Amino acid sequence: MRYQPPESHRAYARAMRKDATRAENLLWQALRRKQLEGLRFRRQYPLDGYILDFVCFRPKLIVEVDGGQHSESAWDKRRDAHFRACGFTILRFWNDDVIRNIDGVCREILAMAAGRM
């Protein structure tokens, strides 16, 4: 059976897509439409009560783009532990890293995905 998140989570994810940060928009332009080696990413995807910035299910890879508010966040640690227990790998990038080095970020995503295929 297909996963169906609650409507409130879906609505919140839609709102987050419309209010994305500059870094999230920049990374989305590189990931969308299978542009990165054919990997299909979804953005602001609601899963298990959380909203994931970017997720690619085939290699079970989650990519998070964070600002300073996520530094040493207990919430993020619990969330990451949950998804690691589900078999996902989580990559976290700072907004500034994405903006200044989008090519390097994409190379790191590809390297991680290749190791999980």
Contact map, one row per residue, 1 for C-alpha under 8 A:
111000000000000000000000000000000000000000000000000000000000000000000000000000000000000000000000000000000000000000000
111100000000000000000000000000000000000000000000000000000000000000000000000000000000000000000000000000000000000000000
111110000000000000000000000000000000000000000000000000000000000000000000000000000000000000000000000000000000000000000
011111000000000000000000000000000000000000000000000000000000000000000000000000000000000000000000000000000000000000000
001111101100000000000000000000000000000000000111100000000000000000000000000000000000000000000000000000000000000000000
000111111100000000000000000000000000000000000000000000000000000000000000000000000000000000000000000000000000000000000
000011111110000000000000000000000000000000000000000000000000000000000000000000000000000000000000000000000000000000000
000001111111000000000000000000000000000000000000000000000000000000000000000000000000000000000000000000000000000000000
000011111111100000000000000000000000000000000100101000000000000000000000000000000000000000000000000000000000000000000
000011111111110000000000000000000000000000001100000000000000000000000000000000000000000000000000000000000000000000000
000000111111111000000000000000000000000000000000000000000000000000000000000000000000000000000000000000000000000000000
000000011111111100000000000000000000000000000000000000000000000000000000000000000000000000000000000000000000000000000
000000001111111110000000000000000000000000011100001000000000000000000000000000000000000000000000000000000000000000000
000000000111111111000000000000000000000000010000000000000000000000000000000000000000000000000000000000000000000000000
000000000011111111100000000000000000000000000000000000000000000000000000000000000000000000000000000000000000000000000
000000000001111111110000000000000000000000010000000000000000000000000000000000000000000000000000000000000000000000000
000000000000111111110000000000000000000000110000000000000000000000000000000000000000000000000000000000000000000000000
000000000000011111110000000000000000000000000000000000000000000000000000000000000000000000000000000000000000000000000
000000000000001111111000000000000000000000000000000000000000000000000000000000000000000000000000000000000000000000000
000000000000000111111101100000000000000000000000000000000000000000000000000000000000000000000000000000000000000000000
000000000000000000111111100000000000000000000000000000000000000000000000000000000000000000000000000000000000000000000
000000000000000000011111110000000000000000000000000000000000000000000000000000000000000000000010001000000000000000000
000000000000000000001111111000000000000000000000000000000000000010000000000000000000000000000011011000000000000000000
000000000000000000011111111100000000000000000000000010000000000010000000000000000000000000000010000000000000000000000
000000000000000000011111111110000000000000000000000000000000000000000000000000000000000000000000000000000000000000000
000000000000000000000111111111000000000000000000000000000000000000000000000000000000000000000000011001000000000000000
000000000000000000000011111111100000000000000000000000000000000000000000000000000000000000000000010001000000000000000
000000000000000000000001111111110000000000100000000000000000000000000000000000000000000000000000000000000000000000000
000000000000000000000000111111110000000000000000000000000000000000000000000000000000000000000000000000000000000000000
000000000000000000000000011111110011000000000000000000000000000000000000000000000000000000000000000000000100000000000
000000000000000000000000001111111111001110000000000000000000000000000000000000000000000000000000000000000000000000000
000000000000000000000000000111111111000111000000000000000000000000000000000000000000000000000000000000000000000000000
000000000000000000000000000000111110000110000000000000000000000000000000000000000000000000000000000000000000000000000
000000000000000000000000000000111111111110000000000000000000000000000000000000000000000000000000000000000000000000000
000000000000000000000000000001111111111000000000000000000000000000000000000000000000000000000000000000000000000000000
000000000000000000000000000001110111111000000000000000000000000000000000000000000000000000000000000000000100010000000
000000000000000000000000000000000111111000000000000000000000000000000000000000000000000000000000000000000000010000000
000000000000000000000000000000000111111100000000000000000000000000000000000000000000000000000000000000000000000000000
000000000000000000000000000000100111111110000000000000010100000000000000000000000000000000000000000000000000000000000
000000000000000000000000000000111100011111000000000000011100000000000000000000000000000000000000000000000000000000000
000000000000000000000000000000111100001111100000000001111000000000000000000000000000000000000000000000000000000000000
000000000000000000000000000000010000000111111000000001110000000000000000000000000000000000000000000000000000000000000
000000000000000010000000000100000000000011111000000111100000000000000000000000000000000000000000000000000000000000000
000000000000110110000000000000000000000001111100001111000000000000000000000000000000000000000000000000000000000000000
000000000100100000000000000000000000000001111110001111100000000000000000000000000000000000000000000000000000000000000
000010001100100000000000000000000000000000011111111100000000000000000000000000000000000000000000000000000000000000000
000010000000000000000000000000000000000000001111111100000000000000000000000000000000000000000000000000000000000000000
000010000000000000000000000000000000000000000111110000000000000000000000000000000000000000000000000000000000000000000
000010001000000000000000000000000000000000000111111000000000000000000000000000000000000000000000000000000000000000000
000000000000000000000000000000000000000000000111111100000000000000000000000000100000000000000000000000000000000000000
000000001000100000000000000000000000000000011110111110000000000000000000000000000000000000000000000000000000000000000
000000000000000000000000000000000000000000111110011111100000011100000000000000000000000000000000000000000000000000000
000000000000000000000001000000000000000000111000001111100000011110000000000000000000000000000000000000000000000000000
000000000000000000000000000000000000000011111000000111110000011100000000000000000000000000000000000000000000000000000
000000000000000000000000000000000000000011101000000111111001111000000000000000000000000000000000000000000000000000000
000000000000000000000000000000000000001111000000000001111111110000000000000000000000000000000000000000000000000000000
000000000000000000000000000000000000000110000000000000111111100000000000000000000000000000000000000000000000000000000
000000000000000000000000000000000000001100000000000000011111100000000000000000000000000000000000000000000000000000001
000000000000000000000000000000000000000000000000000000011111100000000000000000000000000000000000000000000000000011011
000000000000000000000000000000000000000000000000000000111111110000000000000000000000001110000000000000000000000000010
000000000000000000000000000000000000000000000000000000111111111000000000000000000000000111100000000000000000000010000
000000000000000000000000000000000000000000000000000111110001111100000000000000000000000111100000000000000000000000000
000000000000000000000000000000000000000000000000000111100000111110000000000000000000000001111000000000000000100000000
000000000000000000000000000000000000000000000000000111000000011111000000000000000000000001111000000000000000000000000
000000000000000000000011000000000000000000000000000010000000001111100000000000000000000000011110010000000000000000000
000000000000000000000000000000000000000000000000000000000000000111111100000000000000000000011110000000000000000000000
000000000000000000000000000000000000000000000000000000000000000011111110000000000000000000000110000000000000000000000
000000000000000000000000000000000000000000000000000000000000000001111110000000000000000000000100000000000000000000000
000000000000000000000000000000000000000000000000000000000000000001111110100000000000000000000000000000000000000000000
000000000000000000000000000000000000000000000000000000000000000001111111100100000000000000000000000000000000000000000
000000000000000000000000000000000000000000000000000000000000000000111111100000000000000000000000000000000000000000000
000000000000000000000000000000000000000000000000000000000000000000000111110110000000000000000000000000000000000000000
000000000000000000000000000000000000000000000000000000000000000000001111111110000000000000000000000000000000000000000
000000000000000000000000000000000000000000000000000000000000000000000001111111000000000000000000000000000000000000000
000000000000000000000000000000000000000000000000000000000000000000000000111111100000000000000000000000000000000000000
000000000000000000000000000000000000000000000000000000000000000000000101111111110000000000000000000000000000000000000
000000000000000000000000000000000000000000000000000000000000000000000001111111111000000000000000000000000000000000000
000000000000000000000000000000000000000000000000000000000000000000000000011111111100000000000000000000000000000000000
000000000000000000000000000000000000000000000000010000000000000000000000001111111110000000000000000000000000000000000
000000000000000000000000000000000000000000000000000000000000000000000000000111111111000001000000000000000000000000000
000000000000000000000000000000000000000000000000000000000000000000000000000011111111100000000000000000000000000000000
000000000000000000000000000000000000000000000000000000000000000000000000000001111111110000000000000000000000000000000
000000000000000000000000000000000000000000000000000000000000000000000000000000111111111111000000000000000000000000000
000000000000000000000000000000000000000000000000000000000000000000000000000000011111111111000000000000000000000000000
000000000000000000000000000000000000000000000000000000000000000000000000000000001111111100000000000000000000000000000
000000000000000000000000000000000000000000000000000000000000000000000000000000000111111100000000000000000000000000000
000000000000000000000000000000000000000000000000000000000001000000000000000000000011111110000000000000000000000000000
000000000000000000000000000000000000000000000000000000000001110000000000000000000011111111000000000000000000000000000
000000000000000000000000000000000000000000000000000000000001110000000000000000000011001111100000000000000000000000000
000000000000000000000000000000000000000000000000000000000000111100000000000000010011000111110000000000000000000000000
000000000000000000000000000000000000000000000000000000000000111100000000000000000000000011111000000000000000100000000
000000000000000000000000000000000000000000000000000000000000001111000000000000000000000001111100000000000000000000000
000000000000000000000000000000000000000000000000000000000000001111000000000000000000000000111110110000001000000000000
000000000000000000000000000000000000000000000000000000000000000011110000000000000000000000011111110000000000000000000
000000000000000000000111000000000000000000000000000000000000000011100000000000000000000000001111111000000000000000000
000000000000000000000010000000000000000000000000000000000000000000000000000000000000000000000111111100000000000000000
000000000000000000000000000000000000000000000000000000000000000000000000000000000000000000001111111111001000000000000
000000000000000000000010011000000000000000000000000000000000000010000000000000000000000000001111111111001000000000000
000000000000000000000110010000000000000000000000000000000000000000000000000000000000000000000011111111000000000000000
000000000000000000000000000000000000000000000000000000000000000000000000000000000000000000000001111111000000000000000
000000000000000000000000000000000000000000000000000000000000000000000000000000000000000000000000111111111000000000000
000000000000000000000000011000000000000000000000000000000000000000000000000000000000000000000000111111111100000000000
000000000000000000000000000000000000000000000000000000000000000000000000000000000000000000000000000011111110000000000
000000000000000000000000000000000000000000000000000000000000000000000000000000000000000000000000000011111111000000000
000000000000000000000000000000000000000000000000000000000000000000000000000000000000000000001000110011111111100000000
000000000000000000000000000001000001000000000000000000000000000000000000000000000000000000000000000001111111110000000
000000000000000000000000000000000000000000000000000000000000000000000000000000000000000000000000000000111111111000000
000000000000000000000000000000000000000000000000000000000000000000000000000000000000000000000000000000011111111100000
000000000000000000000000000000000000000000000000000000000000001000000000000000000000000000100000000000001111111110000
000000000000000000000000000000000001100000000000000000000000000000000000000000000000000000000000000000000111111111000
000000000000000000000000000000000000000000000000000000000000000000000000000000000000000000000000000000000011111111100
000000000000000000000000000000000000000000000000000000000000000000000000000000000000000000000000000000000001111111110
000000000000000000000000000000000000000000000000000000000010100000000000000000000000000000000000000000000000111111111
000000000000000000000000000000000000000000000000000000000010000000000000000000000000000000000000000000000000011111111
000000000000000000000000000000000000000000000000000000000000000000000000000000000000000000000000000000000000001111111
000000000000000000000000000000000000000000000000000000000011000000000000000000000000000000000000000000000000000111111
000000000000000000000000000000000000000000000000000000000110000000000000000000000000000000000000000000000000000011111
